[in-house]
Amino acid sequence: MTRDEALIAAFADELRSRRAVLRFSQEELAHRAGVNRTYIAKLELARNQPTLTVLLRVAEALEVPLPELIAGALARR
């Protein structure tokens, strides 16, 4: 696994974990972030990586500051 792939996988794990703590379905998170549910699923499977604007919307939907979300992903690498 490359360094980039490891970071994308770590973000996927962090996203899934934070969503589970809030007990949000993928549908609920997608609605709050203004994206499609399948996009959230692809993020959680590390098949897509978000743009900066989507990353910010997802962080806001998860009710977490963006730097904290990123730090969580970096800690999982």
mmCIF file of the N, C-alpha and C atoms, coordinates in Angstrom:
data_MODEL
# 
_entry.id   MODEL 
# 
loop_
_atom_site.group_PDB 
_atom_site.id 
_atom_site.type_symbol 
_atom_site.label_atom_id 
_atom_site.label_alt_id 
_atom_site.label_comp_id 
_atom_site.label_asym_id 
_atom_site.label_entity_id 
_atom_site.label_seq_id 
_atom_site.pdbx_PDB_ins_code 
_atom_site.Cartn_x 
_atom_site.Cartn_y 
_atom_site.Cartn_z 
_atom_site.occupancy 
_atom_site.B_iso_or_equiv 
_atom_site.pdbx_formal_charge 
_atom_site.auth_seq_id 
_atom_site.auth_comp_id 
_atom_site.auth_asym_id 
_atom_site.auth_atom_id 
_atom_site.pdbx_PDB_model_num 
ATOM 1   N N  . MET A 1 1  ? 0.847   -1.172 0.000  1.00 0.00 ? 1  MET A N  1 
ATOM 2   C CA . MET A 1 1  ? 0.000   0.000  0.000  1.00 0.00 ? 1  MET A CA 1 
ATOM 3   C C  . MET A 1 1  ? 0.898   1.242  0.000  1.00 0.00 ? 1  MET A C  1 
ATOM 4   N N  . THR A 1 2  ? 0.590   2.177  -0.889 1.00 0.00 ? 2  THR A N  1 
ATOM 5   C CA . THR A 1 2  ? 1.369   3.410  -0.939 1.00 0.00 ? 2  THR A CA 1 
ATOM 6   C C  . THR A 1 2  ? 0.997   4.318  0.226  1.00 0.00 ? 2  THR A C  1 
ATOM 7   N N  . ARG A 1 3  ? 1.797   5.325  0.417  1.00 0.00 ? 3  ARG A N  1 
ATOM 8   C CA . ARG A 1 3  ? 1.530   6.301  1.478  1.00 0.00 ? 3  ARG A CA 1 
ATOM 9   C C  . ARG A 1 3  ? 0.184   7.001  1.269  1.00 0.00 ? 3  ARG A C  1 
ATOM 10  N N  . ASP A 1 4  ? -0.111  7.353  0.015  1.00 0.00 ? 4  ASP A N  1 
ATOM 11  C CA . ASP A 1 4  ? -1.386  7.992  -0.306 1.00 0.00 ? 4  ASP A CA 1 
ATOM 12  C C  . ASP A 1 4  ? -2.558  7.051  -0.016 1.00 0.00 ? 4  ASP A C  1 
ATOM 13  N N  . GLU A 1 5  ? -2.417  5.797  -0.423 1.00 0.00 ? 5  GLU A N  1 
ATOM 14  C CA . GLU A 1 5  ? -3.481  4.821  -0.174 1.00 0.00 ? 5  GLU A CA 1 
ATOM 15  C C  . GLU A 1 5  ? -3.696  4.613  1.324  1.00 0.00 ? 5  GLU A C  1 
ATOM 16  N N  . ALA A 1 6  ? -2.621  4.616  2.081  1.00 0.00 ? 6  ALA A N  1 
ATOM 17  C CA . ALA A 1 6  ? -2.729  4.459  3.535  1.00 0.00 ? 6  ALA A CA 1 
ATOM 18  C C  . ALA A 1 6  ? -3.469  5.638  4.153  1.00 0.00 ? 6  ALA A C  1 
ATOM 19  N N  . LEU A 1 7  ? -3.211  6.826  3.677  1.00 0.00 ? 7  LEU A N  1 
ATOM 20  C CA . LEU A 1 7  ? -3.901  8.001  4.201  1.00 0.00 ? 7  LEU A CA 1 
ATOM 21  C C  . LEU A 1 7  ? -5.386  7.970  3.841  1.00 0.00 ? 7  LEU A C  1 
ATOM 22  N N  . ILE A 1 8  ? -5.707  7.595  2.620  1.00 0.00 ? 8  ILE A N  1 
ATOM 23  C CA . ILE A 1 8  ? -7.104  7.506  2.197  1.00 0.00 ? 8  ILE A CA 1 
ATOM 24  C C  . ILE A 1 8  ? -7.833  6.448  3.014  1.00 0.00 ? 8  ILE A C  1 
ATOM 25  N N  . ALA A 1 9  ? -7.188  5.322  3.260  1.00 0.00 ? 9  ALA A N  1 
ATOM 26  C CA . ALA A 1 9  ? -7.791  4.260  4.083  1.00 0.00 ? 9  ALA A CA 1 
ATOM 27  C C  . ALA A 1 9  ? -7.970  4.724  5.524  1.00 0.00 ? 9  ALA A C  1 
ATOM 28  N N  . ALA A 1 10 ? -7.007  5.467  6.046  1.00 0.00 ? 10 ALA A N  1 
ATOM 29  C CA . ALA A 1 10 ? -7.110  5.982  7.414  1.00 0.00 ? 10 ALA A CA 1 
ATOM 30  C C  . ALA A 1 10 ? -8.261  6.980  7.525  1.00 0.00 ? 10 ALA A C  1 
ATOM 31  N N  . PHE A 1 11 ? -8.425  7.831  6.512  1.00 0.00 ? 11 PHE A N  1 
ATOM 32  C CA . PHE A 1 11 ? -9.557  8.758  6.517  1.00 0.00 ? 11 PHE A CA 1 
ATOM 33  C C  . PHE A 1 11 ? -10.868 7.989  6.470  1.00 0.00 ? 11 PHE A C  1 
ATOM 34  N N  . ALA A 1 12 ? -10.935 6.949  5.663  1.00 0.00 ? 12 ALA A N  1 
ATOM 35  C CA . ALA A 1 12 ? -12.147 6.126  5.575  1.00 0.00 ? 12 ALA A CA 1 
ATOM 36  C C  . ALA A 1 12 ? -12.501 5.541  6.937  1.00 0.00 ? 12 ALA A C  1 
ATOM 37  N N  . ASP A 1 13 ? -11.508 5.023  7.639  1.00 0.00 ? 13 ASP A N  1 
ATOM 38  C CA . ASP A 1 13 ? -11.739 4.456  8.975  1.00 0.00 ? 13 ASP A CA 1 
ATOM 39  C C  . ASP A 1 13 ? -12.205 5.523  9.958  1.00 0.00 ? 13 ASP A C  1 
ATOM 40  N N  . GLU A 1 14 ? -11.589 6.680  9.904  1.00 0.00 ? 14 GLU A N  1 
ATOM 41  C CA . GLU A 1 14 ? -11.961 7.776  10.808 1.00 0.00 ? 14 GLU A CA 1 
ATOM 42  C C  . GLU A 1 14 ? -13.386 8.241  10.534 1.00 0.00 ? 14 GLU A C  1 
ATOM 43  N N  . LEU A 1 15 ? -13.726 8.375  9.286  1.00 0.00 ? 15 LEU A N  1 
ATOM 44  C CA . LEU A 1 15 ? -15.078 8.796  8.902  1.00 0.00 ? 15 LEU A CA 1 
ATOM 45  C C  . LEU A 1 15 ? -16.114 7.790  9.398  1.00 0.00 ? 15 LEU A C  1 
ATOM 46  N N  . ARG A 1 16 ? -15.878 6.526  9.127  1.00 0.00 ? 16 ARG A N  1 
ATOM 47  C CA . ARG A 1 16 ? -16.802 5.467  9.545  1.00 0.00 ? 16 ARG A CA 1 
ATOM 48  C C  . ARG A 1 16 ? -16.955 5.443  11.062 1.00 0.00 ? 16 ARG A C  1 
ATOM 49  N N  . SER A 1 17 ? -15.841 5.583  11.762 1.00 0.00 ? 17 SER A N  1 
ATOM 50  C CA . SER A 1 17 ? -15.858 5.555  13.223 1.00 0.00 ? 17 SER A CA 1 
ATOM 51  C C  . SER A 1 17 ? -16.642 6.730  13.804 1.00 0.00 ? 17 SER A C  1 
ATOM 52  N N  . ARG A 1 18 ? -16.381 7.915  13.308 1.00 0.00 ? 18 ARG A N  1 
ATOM 53  C CA . ARG A 1 18 ? -17.081 9.100  13.824 1.00 0.00 ? 18 ARG A CA 1 
ATOM 54  C C  . ARG A 1 18 ? -18.560 9.050  13.499 1.00 0.00 ? 18 ARG A C  1 
ATOM 55  N N  . ARG A 1 19 ? -18.917 8.536  12.340 1.00 0.00 ? 19 ARG A N  1 
ATOM 56  C CA . ARG A 1 19 ? -20.327 8.404  11.980 1.00 0.00 ? 19 ARG A CA 1 
ATOM 57  C C  . ARG A 1 19 ? -21.014 7.422  12.915 1.00 0.00 ? 19 ARG A C  1 
ATOM 58  N N  . ALA A 1 20 ? -20.331 6.331  13.232 1.00 0.00 ? 20 ALA A N  1 
ATOM 59  C CA . ALA A 1 20 ? -20.900 5.309  14.124 1.00 0.00 ? 20 ALA A CA 1 
ATOM 60  C C  . ALA A 1 20 ? -21.101 5.857  15.533 1.00 0.00 ? 20 ALA A C  1 
ATOM 61  N N  . VAL A 1 21 ? -20.160 6.642  16.013 1.00 0.00 ? 21 VAL A N  1 
ATOM 62  C CA . VAL A 1 21 ? -20.290 7.232  17.355 1.00 0.00 ? 21 VAL A CA 1 
ATOM 63  C C  . VAL A 1 21 ? -21.539 8.112  17.434 1.00 0.00 ? 21 VAL A C  1 
ATOM 64  N N  . LEU A 1 22 ? -21.810 8.844  16.376 1.00 0.00 ? 22 LEU A N  1 
ATOM 65  C CA . LEU A 1 22 ? -22.992 9.703  16.338 1.00 0.00 ? 22 LEU A CA 1 
ATOM 66  C C  . LEU A 1 22 ? -24.268 8.933  16.001 1.00 0.00 ? 22 LEU A C  1 
ATOM 67  N N  . ARG A 1 23 ? -24.089 7.660  15.654 1.00 0.00 ? 23 ARG A N  1 
ATOM 68  C CA . ARG A 1 23 ? -25.211 6.802  15.259 1.00 0.00 ? 23 ARG A CA 1 
ATOM 69  C C  . ARG A 1 23 ? -25.974 7.353  14.056 1.00 0.00 ? 23 ARG A C  1 
ATOM 70  N N  . PHE A 1 24 ? -25.208 7.948  13.147 1.00 0.00 ? 24 PHE A N  1 
ATOM 71  C CA . PHE A 1 24 ? -25.768 8.421  11.884 1.00 0.00 ? 24 PHE A CA 1 
ATOM 72  C C  . PHE A 1 24 ? -25.682 7.292  10.871 1.00 0.00 ? 24 PHE A C  1 
ATOM 73  N N  . SER A 1 25 ? -26.722 7.131  10.091 1.00 0.00 ? 25 SER A N  1 
ATOM 74  C CA . SER A 1 25 ? -26.631 6.245  8.937  1.00 0.00 ? 25 SER A CA 1 
ATOM 75  C C  . SER A 1 25 ? -25.836 6.982  7.860  1.00 0.00 ? 25 SER A C  1 
ATOM 76  N N  . GLN A 1 26 ? -25.406 6.246  6.853  1.00 0.00 ? 26 GLN A N  1 
ATOM 77  C CA . GLN A 1 26 ? -24.746 6.909  5.726  1.00 0.00 ? 26 GLN A CA 1 
ATOM 78  C C  . GLN A 1 26 ? -25.707 7.915  5.100  1.00 0.00 ? 26 GLN A C  1 
ATOM 79  N N  . GLU A 1 27 ? -26.969 7.553  5.048  1.00 0.00 ? 27 GLU A N  1 
ATOM 80  C CA . GLU A 1 27 ? -27.991 8.438  4.479  1.00 0.00 ? 27 GLU A CA 1 
ATOM 81  C C  . GLU A 1 27 ? -28.090 9.743  5.267  1.00 0.00 ? 27 GLU A C  1 
ATOM 82  N N  . GLU A 1 28 ? -28.096 9.644  6.586  1.00 0.00 ? 28 GLU A N  1 
ATOM 83  C CA . GLU A 1 28 ? -28.195 10.831 7.432  1.00 0.00 ? 28 GLU A CA 1 
ATOM 84  C C  . GLU A 1 28 ? -26.970 11.726 7.264  1.00 0.00 ? 28 GLU A C  1 
ATOM 85  N N  . LEU A 1 29 ? -25.791 11.122 7.274  1.00 0.00 ? 29 LEU A N  1 
ATOM 86  C CA . LEU A 1 29 ? -24.574 11.909 7.093  1.00 0.00 ? 29 LEU A CA 1 
ATOM 87  C C  . LEU A 1 29 ? -24.573 12.583 5.723  1.00 0.00 ? 29 LEU A C  1 
ATOM 88  N N  . ALA A 1 30 ? -24.950 11.852 4.713  1.00 0.00 ? 30 ALA A N  1 
ATOM 89  C CA . ALA A 1 30 ? -24.993 12.407 3.359  1.00 0.00 ? 30 ALA A CA 1 
ATOM 90  C C  . ALA A 1 30 ? -25.952 13.593 3.295  1.00 0.00 ? 30 ALA A C  1 
ATOM 91  N N  . HIS A 1 31 ? -27.113 13.446 3.894  1.00 0.00 ? 31 HIS A N  1 
ATOM 92  C CA . HIS A 1 31 ? -28.107 14.522 3.900  1.00 0.00 ? 31 HIS A CA 1 
ATOM 93  C C  . HIS A 1 31 ? -27.532 15.763 4.596  1.00 0.00 ? 31 HIS A C  1 
ATOM 94  N N  . ARG A 1 32 ? -26.924 15.564 5.757  1.00 0.00 ? 32 ARG A N  1 
ATOM 95  C CA . ARG A 1 32 ? -26.361 16.685 6.516  1.00 0.00 ? 32 ARG A CA 1 
ATOM 96  C C  . ARG A 1 32 ? -25.215 17.358 5.764  1.00 0.00 ? 32 ARG A C  1 
ATOM 97  N N  . ALA A 1 33 ? -24.457 16.578 5.009  1.00 0.00 ? 33 ALA A N  1 
ATOM 98  C CA . ALA A 1 33 ? -23.310 17.122 4.271  1.00 0.00 ? 33 ALA A CA 1 
ATOM 99  C C  . ALA A 1 33 ? -23.677 17.613 2.873  1.00 0.00 ? 33 ALA A C  1 
ATOM 100 N N  . GLY A 1 34 ? -24.881 17.284 2.425  1.00 0.00 ? 34 GLY A N  1 
ATOM 101 C CA . GLY A 1 34 ? -25.305 17.714 1.096  1.00 0.00 ? 34 GLY A CA 1 
ATOM 102 C C  . GLY A 1 34 ? -24.660 16.943 -0.033 1.00 0.00 ? 34 GLY A C  1 
ATOM 103 N N  . VAL A 1 35 ? -24.408 15.655 0.216  1.00 0.00 ? 35 VAL A N  1 
ATOM 104 C CA . VAL A 1 35 ? -23.838 14.789 -0.816 1.00 0.00 ? 35 VAL A CA 1 
ATOM 105 C C  . VAL A 1 35 ? -24.703 13.533 -0.940 1.00 0.00 ? 35 VAL A C  1 
ATOM 106 N N  . ASN A 1 36 ? -24.409 12.720 -1.910 1.00 0.00 ? 36 ASN A N  1 
ATOM 107 C CA . ASN A 1 36 ? -25.149 11.488 -2.144 1.00 0.00 ? 36 ASN A CA 1 
ATOM 108 C C  . ASN A 1 36 ? -24.689 10.392 -1.179 1.00 0.00 ? 36 ASN A C  1 
ATOM 109 N N  . ARG A 1 37 ? -25.598 9.521  -0.767 1.00 0.00 ? 37 ARG A N  1 
ATOM 110 C CA . ARG A 1 37 ? -25.252 8.435  0.140  1.00 0.00 ? 37 ARG A CA 1 
ATOM 111 C C  . ARG A 1 37 ? -24.186 7.527  -0.450 1.00 0.00 ? 37 ARG A C  1 
ATOM 112 N N  . THR A 1 38 ? -24.254 7.272  -1.734 1.00 0.00 ? 38 THR A N  1 
ATOM 113 C CA . THR A 1 38 ? -23.250 6.396  -2.347 1.00 0.00 ? 38 THR A CA 1 
ATOM 114 C C  . THR A 1 38 ? -21.863 7.030  -2.300 1.00 0.00 ? 38 THR A C  1 
ATOM 115 N N  . TYR A 1 39 ? -21.805 8.355  -2.297 1.00 0.00 ? 39 TYR A N  1 
ATOM 116 C CA . TYR A 1 39 ? -20.519 9.032  -2.180 1.00 0.00 ? 39 TYR A CA 1 
ATOM 117 C C  . TYR A 1 39 ? -19.923 8.803  -0.791 1.00 0.00 ? 39 TYR A C  1 
ATOM 118 N N  . ILE A 1 40 ? -20.755 8.893  0.242  1.00 0.00 ? 40 ILE A N  1 
ATOM 119 C CA . ILE A 1 40 ? -20.306 8.603  1.611  1.00 0.00 ? 40 ILE A CA 1 
ATOM 120 C C  . ILE A 1 40 ? -19.810 7.159  1.684  1.00 0.00 ? 40 ILE A C  1 
ATOM 121 N N  . ALA A 1 41 ? -20.553 6.241  1.081  1.00 0.00 ? 41 ALA A N  1 
ATOM 122 C CA . ALA A 1 41 ? -20.145 4.829  1.085  1.00 0.00 ? 41 ALA A CA 1 
ATOM 123 C C  . ALA A 1 41 ? -18.779 4.664  0.420  1.00 0.00 ? 41 ALA A C  1 
ATOM 124 N N  . LYS A 1 42 ? -18.572 5.346  -0.689 1.00 0.00 ? 42 LYS A N  1 
ATOM 125 C CA . LYS A 1 42 ? -17.286 5.245  -1.385 1.00 0.00 ? 42 LYS A CA 1 
ATOM 126 C C  . LYS A 1 42 ? -16.157 5.858  -0.570 1.00 0.00 ? 42 LYS A C  1 
ATOM 127 N N  . LEU A 1 43 ? -16.443 6.940  0.159  1.00 0.00 ? 43 LEU A N  1 
ATOM 128 C CA . LEU A 1 43 ? -15.427 7.510  1.045  1.00 0.00 ? 43 LEU A CA 1 
ATOM 129 C C  . LEU A 1 43 ? -15.059 6.517  2.133  1.00 0.00 ? 43 LEU A C  1 
ATOM 130 N N  . GLU A 1 44 ? -16.070 5.853  2.711  1.00 0.00 ? 44 GLU A N  1 
ATOM 131 C CA . GLU A 1 44 ? -15.818 4.901  3.788  1.00 0.00 ? 44 GLU A CA 1 
ATOM 132 C C  . GLU A 1 44 ? -15.135 3.625  3.309  1.00 0.00 ? 44 GLU A C  1 
ATOM 133 N N  . LEU A 1 45 ? -15.227 3.346  2.041  1.00 0.00 ? 45 LEU A N  1 
ATOM 134 C CA . LEU A 1 45 ? -14.551 2.179  1.466  1.00 0.00 ? 45 LEU A CA 1 
ATOM 135 C C  . LEU A 1 45 ? -13.194 2.551  0.864  1.00 0.00 ? 45 LEU A C  1 
ATOM 136 N N  . ALA A 1 46 ? -12.810 3.812  1.023  1.00 0.00 ? 46 ALA A N  1 
ATOM 137 C CA . ALA A 1 46 ? -11.548 4.334  0.493  1.00 0.00 ? 46 ALA A CA 1 
ATOM 138 C C  . ALA A 1 46 ? -11.479 4.227  -1.032 1.00 0.00 ? 46 ALA A C  1 
ATOM 139 N N  . ARG A 1 47 ? -12.617 4.334  -1.681 1.00 0.00 ? 47 ARG A N  1 
ATOM 140 C CA . ARG A 1 47 ? -12.646 4.297  -3.144 1.00 0.00 ? 47 ARG A CA 1 
ATOM 141 C C  . ARG A 1 47 ? -12.633 5.691  -3.748 1.00 0.00 ? 47 ARG A C  1 
ATOM 142 N N  . ASN A 1 48 ? -13.026 6.691  -2.956 1.00 0.00 ? 48 ASN A N  1 
ATOM 143 C CA . ASN A 1 48 ? -12.994 8.088  -3.386 1.00 0.00 ? 48 ASN A CA 1 
ATOM 144 C C  . ASN A 1 48 ? -12.275 8.896  -2.318 1.00 0.00 ? 48 ASN A C  1 
ATOM 145 N N  . GLN A 1 49 ? -11.822 10.064 -2.712 1.00 0.00 ? 49 GLN A N  1 
ATOM 146 C CA . GLN A 1 49 ? -11.299 11.004 -1.727 1.00 0.00 ? 49 GLN A CA 1 
ATOM 147 C C  . GLN A 1 49 ? -11.981 12.341 -1.967 1.00 0.00 ? 49 GLN A C  1 
ATOM 148 N N  . PRO A 1 50 ? -12.359 13.009 -0.883 1.00 0.00 ? 50 PRO A N  1 
ATOM 149 C CA . PRO A 1 50 ? -13.166 14.218 -1.023 1.00 0.00 ? 50 PRO A CA 1 
ATOM 150 C C  . PRO A 1 50 ? -12.349 15.433 -1.455 1.00 0.00 ? 50 PRO A C  1 
ATOM 151 N N  . THR A 1 51 ? -13.047 16.366 -2.088 1.00 0.00 ? 51 THR A N  1 
ATOM 152 C CA . THR A 1 51 ? -12.451 17.679 -2.332 1.00 0.00 ? 51 THR A CA 1 
ATOM 153 C C  . THR A 1 51 ? -12.401 18.409 -0.997 1.00 0.00 ? 51 THR A C  1 
ATOM 154 N N  . LEU A 1 52 ? -11.714 19.508 -0.964 1.00 0.00 ? 52 LEU A N  1 
ATOM 155 C CA . LEU A 1 52 ? -11.619 20.290 0.262  1.00 0.00 ? 52 LEU A CA 1 
ATOM 156 C C  . LEU A 1 52 ? -13.000 20.787 0.702  1.00 0.00 ? 52 LEU A C  1 
ATOM 157 N N  . THR A 1 53 ? -13.820 21.211 -0.233 1.00 0.00 ? 53 THR A N  1 
ATOM 158 C CA . THR A 1 53 ? -15.149 21.707 0.138  1.00 0.00 ? 53 THR A CA 1 
ATOM 159 C C  . THR A 1 53 ? -16.021 20.591 0.704  1.00 0.00 ? 53 THR A C  1 
ATOM 160 N N  . VAL A 1 54 ? -15.957 19.412 0.125  1.00 0.00 ? 54 VAL A N  1 
ATOM 161 C CA . VAL A 1 54 ? -16.735 18.281 0.644  1.00 0.00 ? 54 VAL A CA 1 
ATOM 162 C C  . VAL A 1 54 ? -16.173 17.848 1.994  1.00 0.00 ? 54 VAL A C  1 
ATOM 163 N N  . LEU A 1 55 ? -14.875 17.857 2.135  1.00 0.00 ? 55 LEU A N  1 
ATOM 164 C CA . LEU A 1 55 ? -14.252 17.509 3.404  1.00 0.00 ? 55 LEU A CA 1 
ATOM 165 C C  . LEU A 1 55 ? -14.762 18.421 4.518  1.00 0.00 ? 55 LEU A C  1 
ATOM 166 N N  . LEU A 1 56 ? -14.841 19.714 4.246  1.00 0.00 ? 56 LEU A N  1 
ATOM 167 C CA . LEU A 1 56 ? -15.350 20.667 5.227  1.00 0.00 ? 56 LEU A CA 1 
ATOM 168 C C  . LEU A 1 56 ? -16.818 20.400 5.540  1.00 0.00 ? 56 LEU A C  1 
ATOM 169 N N  . ARG A 1 57 ? -17.627 20.115 4.534  1.00 0.00 ? 57 ARG A N  1 
ATOM 170 C CA . ARG A 1 57 ? -19.051 19.827 4.751  1.00 0.00 ? 57 ARG A CA 1 
ATOM 171 C C  . ARG A 1 57 ? -19.242 18.555 5.562  1.00 0.00 ? 57 ARG A C  1 
ATOM 172 N N  . VAL A 1 58 ? -18.431 17.554 5.308  1.00 0.00 ? 58 VAL A N  1 
ATOM 173 C CA . VAL A 1 58 ? -18.519 16.307 6.073  1.00 0.00 ? 58 VAL A CA 1 
ATOM 174 C C  . VAL A 1 58 ? -18.118 16.550 7.523  1.00 0.00 ? 58 VAL A C  1 
ATOM 175 N N  . ALA A 1 59 ? -17.066 17.309 7.734  1.00 0.00 ? 59 ALA A N  1 
ATOM 176 C CA . ALA A 1 59 ? -16.642 17.627 9.101  1.00 0.00 ? 59 ALA A CA 1 
ATOM 177 C C  . ALA A 1 59 ? -17.752 18.365 9.840  1.00 0.00 ? 59 ALA A C  1 
ATOM 178 N N  . GLU A 1 60 ? -18.350 19.336 9.191  1.00 0.00 ? 60 GLU A N  1 
ATOM 179 C CA . GLU A 1 60 ? -19.450 20.075 9.813  1.00 0.00 ? 60 GLU A CA 1 
ATOM 180 C C  . GLU A 1 60 ? -20.633 19.163 10.104 1.00 0.00 ? 60 GLU A C  1 
ATOM 181 N N  . ALA A 1 61 ? -20.932 18.258 9.200  1.00 0.00 ? 61 ALA A N  1 
ATOM 182 C CA . ALA A 1 61 ? -22.031 17.310 9.403  1.00 0.00 ? 61 ALA A CA 1 
ATOM 183 C C  . ALA A 1 61 ? -21.750 16.383 10.575 1.00 0.00 ? 61 ALA A C  1 
ATOM 184 N N  . LEU A 1 62 ? -20.480 16.067 10.774 1.00 0.00 ? 62 LEU A N  1 
ATOM 185 C CA . LEU A 1 62 ? -20.073 15.224 11.902 1.00 0.00 ? 62 LEU A CA 1 
ATOM 186 C C  . LEU A 1 62 ? -19.893 16.029 13.190 1.00 0.00 ? 62 LEU A C  1 
ATOM 187 N N  . GLU A 1 63 ? -20.103 17.348 13.079 1.00 0.00 ? 63 GLU A N  1 
ATOM 188 C CA . GLU A 1 63 ? -20.002 18.246 14.225 1.00 0.00 ? 63 GLU A CA 1 
ATOM 189 C C  . GLU A 1 63 ? -18.611 18.210 14.855 1.00 0.00 ? 63 GLU A C  1 
ATOM 190 N N  . VAL A 1 64 ? -17.602 18.211 13.993 1.00 0.00 ? 64 VAL A N  1 
ATOM 191 C CA . VAL A 1 64 ? -16.205 18.172 14.436 1.00 0.00 ? 64 VAL A CA 1 
ATOM 192 C C  . VAL A 1 64 ? -15.415 19.199 13.622 1.00 0.00 ? 64 VAL A C  1 
ATOM 193 N N  . PRO A 1 65 ? -14.487 19.912 14.255 1.00 0.00 ? 65 PRO A N  1 
ATOM 194 C CA . PRO A 1 65 ? -13.643 20.827 13.473 1.00 0.00 ? 65 PRO A CA 1 
ATOM 195 C C  . PRO A 1 65 ? -12.823 20.043 12.446 1.00 0.00 ? 65 PRO A C  1 
ATOM 196 N N  . LEU A 1 66 ? -12.662 20.621 11.285 1.00 0.00 ? 66 LEU A N  1 
ATOM 197 C CA . LEU A 1 66 ? -11.913 19.953 10.216 1.00 0.00 ? 66 LEU A CA 1 
ATOM 198 C C  . LEU A 1 66 ? -10.517 19.530 10.660 1.00 0.00 ? 66 LEU A C  1 
ATOM 199 N N  . PRO A 1 67 ? -9.754  20.376 11.363 1.00 0.00 ? 67 PRO A N  1 
ATOM 200 C CA . PRO A 1 67 ? -8.420  19.925 11.793 1.00 0.00 ? 67 PRO A CA 1 
ATOM 201 C C  . PRO A 1 67 ? -8.468  18.674 12.678 1.00 0.00 ? 67 PRO A C  1 
ATOM 202 N N  . GLU A 1 68 ? -9.511  18.563 13.487 1.00 0.00 ? 68 GLU A N  1 
ATOM 203 C CA . GLU A 1 68 ? -9.643  17.383 14.355 1.00 0.00 ? 68 GLU A CA 1 
ATOM 204 C C  . GLU A 1 68 ? -9.936  16.125 13.536 1.00 0.00 ? 68 GLU A C  1 
ATOM 205 N N  . LEU A 1 69 ? -10.768 16.264 12.518 1.00 0.00 ? 69 LEU A N  1 
ATOM 206 C CA . LEU A 1 69 ? -11.075 15.128 11.642 1.00 0.00 ? 69 LEU A CA 1 
ATOM 207 C C  . LEU A 1 69 ? -9.812  14.658 10.921 1.00 0.00 ? 69 LEU A C  1 
ATOM 208 N N  . ILE A 1 70 ? -9.045  15.608 10.412 1.00 0.00 ? 70 ILE A N  1 
ATOM 209 C CA . ILE A 1 70 ? -7.806  15.264 9.715  1.00 0.00 ? 70 ILE A CA 1 
ATOM 210 C C  . ILE A 1 70 ? -6.802  14.640 10.684 1.00 0.00 ? 70 ILE A C  1 
ATOM 211 N N  . ALA A 1 71 ? -6.681  15.223 11.870 1.00 0.00 ? 71 ALA A N  1 
ATOM 212 C CA . ALA A 1 71 ? -5.755  14.679 12.864 1.00 0.00 ? 71 ALA A CA 1 
ATOM 213 C C  . ALA A 1 71 ? -6.113  13.251 13.232 1.00 0.00 ? 71 ALA A C  1 
ATOM 214 N N  . GLY A 1 72 ? -7.408  12.971 13.331 1.00 0.00 ? 72 GLY A N  1 
ATOM 215 C CA . GLY A 1 72 ? -7.850  11.611 13.613 1.00 0.00 ? 72 GLY A CA 1 
ATOM 216 C C  . GLY A 1 72 ? -7.432  10.639 12.529 1.00 0.00 ? 72 GLY A C  1 
ATOM 217 N N  . ALA A 1 73 ? -7.554  11.079 11.283 1.00 0.00 ? 73 ALA A N  1 
ATOM 218 C CA . ALA A 1 73 ? -7.139  10.228 10.160 1.00 0.00 ? 73 ALA A CA 1 
ATOM 219 C C  . ALA A 1 73 ? -5.627  10.022 10.172 1.00 0.00 ? 73 ALA A C  1 
ATOM 220 N N  . LEU A 1 74 ? -4.879  11.087 10.444 1.00 0.00 ? 74 LEU A N  1 
ATOM 221 C CA . LEU A 1 74 ? -3.414  10.961 10.479 1.00 0.00 ? 74 LEU A CA 1 
ATOM 222 C C  . LEU A 1 74 ? -2.956  10.036 11.581 1.00 0.00 ? 74 LEU A C  1 
ATOM 223 N N  . ALA A 1 75 ? -3.646  10.042 12.689 1.00 0.00 ? 75 ALA A N  1 
ATOM 224 C CA . ALA A 1 75 ? -3.278  9.161  13.815 1.00 0.00 ? 75 ALA A CA 1 
ATOM 225 C C  . ALA A 1 75 ? -3.517  7.691  13.492 1.00 0.00 ? 75 ALA A C  1 
ATOM 226 N N  . ARG A 1 76 ? -4.394  7.422  12.541 1.00 0.00 ? 76 ARG A N  1 
ATOM 227 C CA . ARG A 1 76 ? -4.715  6.032  12.163 1.00 0.00 ? 76 ARG A CA 1 
ATOM 228 C C  . ARG A 1 76 ? -3.745  5.456  11.148 1.00 0.00 ? 76 ARG A C  1 
ATOM 229 N N  . ARG A 1 77 ? -2.917  6.296  10.526 1.00 0.00 ? 77 ARG A N  1 
ATOM 230 C CA . ARG A 1 77 ? -1.994  5.813  9.482  1.00 0.00 ? 77 ARG A CA 1 
ATOM 231 C C  . ARG A 1 77 ? -1.035  4.799  10.015 1.00 0.00 ? 77 ARG A C  1 
# 
